Amino acid sequence: MVLYLIGTGLNDERDMTLGGIELMKAADKIYLESYTSILSQRADLMKYTNGKQLIEADRKMVEENCDEIIEEARNKSIVLLVVGDPFCATTHSDLVLRAYEKDVKVEVQHNASIISAIGCTGLQVYRFGETVSIPFFDGSWQPSSFYDKIKANIERGLHTLCLLDIKVKEQTIENMMRNRPIFEPPRFMTVNQAISQLFILEDKLKQSVISPNSLAIGVARIGSSDQKIVSGTLCELSDTDFGSPLHSLVICHPDLHLIEQRFFEIYRKK
Amino acid sequence: MVLYLIGTGLNDERDMTLGGIELMKAADKIYLESYTSILSQRADLMKYTNGKQLIEADRKMVEENCDEIIEEARNKSIVLLVVGDPFCATTHSDLVLRAYEKDVKVEVQHNASIISAIGCTGLQVYRFGETVSIPFFDGSWQPSSFYDKIKANIERGLHTLCLLDIKVKEQTIENMMRNRPIFEPPRFMTVNQAISQLFILEDKLKQSVISPNSLAIGVARIGSSDQKIVSGTLCELSDTDFGSPLHSLVICHPDLHLIEQRFFEIYRKK
């Protein structure tokens, strides 16, 4: 049989593909990954399981029970639902790799991902350099590799898509030490938080990568009926309310092309 | 009313989203863009039009009748079906921009695009630099900007996704001059042709970007049941038969990460 990795797209169950729905209905068992997502899709997806349970799979579960899931797929039809496109997280690549190495068949149903959907800002998708992730700073833990990558992208005339941190099922150190299964409420980085971290790094590293006048576009809930796209300077966006998650941020190359400029004006903070 | 841009995904009608199907069924009029695609979806998509025609829209049509389509959308529900994700071609950005500027509402149904689906090669999607397009050389017309971009990506430790040229509804210069609506058969660049063009540029520019030993991954028909992924050196891939279109090519950064290496071995040309 087969291990199916099915992308669920950007938002709700209307983003599922026909092929994905078919496979879900026919599957013996369905896992839903819960560590890169906000799970707003869960209830809606239940409509298409033919009465089967939707088994929540957090990162630990997928990583630790990886071999078990693969063994199940040897004789059964196993679905793992993944938010966005299945290959945009390393954990899934690792799962697929192990399945291949054990000669278990893997099939993928691709779906929309923020990596291409970000084109809805009007910025040309081919003009993006390396995508970066901005993690929540924690006290003195302030990694800066994303700052260097934004710098390198700008030097090459490119925009940068910044994916903002998601903390789901995190434990405090105390709870972890005592092995207590108590989890902190999920946290999703806002555009505002991302900008303030960028300012902190600029203050510290002083490479003139980021300034209050840098052009940027903040987005929230892309692809949903209440998506929000606002362009402006980082200073302007730093107090813009983007509402509920998920948020992403684009740091634009300062020289926008003509079409990009016109989109930028349309989305400009009023 | 609304102008809906609906992504059709990578292959057949099973890649359509539920939301996209709903909108197609309810639409007053449906256009299907025919210039970035191979139209293999056409017959299948007809199942979901509720008896409406699927109006073929080539690039000329979308560009020249842009204002007309937008005016239609002022009072009707107009769908434009676009292969992949709607914002991956500049023509569509231009259409959306004009609609916004005329105060006509636009909604987008995103879908899978090769830009994120390329992750199925096992290369990390975040480790890709700027995407390039390789156009068919024509006599002495041998543009080389993609060669420079591959070079810049490698220098920064990044892979390069090369989208290969598609020529649909092209006219000979003679037919164009005489205004005869006679079109050449569609042409799709193969992985082999792309590689031979890369070798031509290396011979000419001698920047040591491309060599017969460069690591690369060729892909064809990604997301379909007969997709093909083959990794190897450019020399090995230069005579690999990838079958029918569409093809794409990844020029890898020579230092693959550990997981990337293991995928590379799995897809290695035997």
Interface residues (C-beta under 8 A of the other chain):
Chain A: G7 G9 L10 E13 R14 D15 M16 T17 L18 G19 I21 E22 G84 D85 P86 F87 C88 T90 S93 D94 V96 L97 Y100 E101 V108 Q109 H110 N111 A112 S113 I115 S116 A117 G119 C120 G122 Q124 V125 Y126 R127 F128 G129 E130 T131 V132 S133 A152 R156 L158 I222 G223 S225 I259 R262 F263 I266
Chain B: G7 G9 L10 E13 R14 D15 M16 T17 L18 G19 I21 E22 G84 D85 P86 F87 C88 T90 S93 D94 V96 L97 Y100 E101 E107 V108 Q109 H110 N111 A112 S113 I115 S116 A117 G119 C120 G122 Q124 V125 Y126 R127 F128 G129 E130 T131 V132 S133 A152 R156 L158 I222 G223 I259 R262 F263 I266
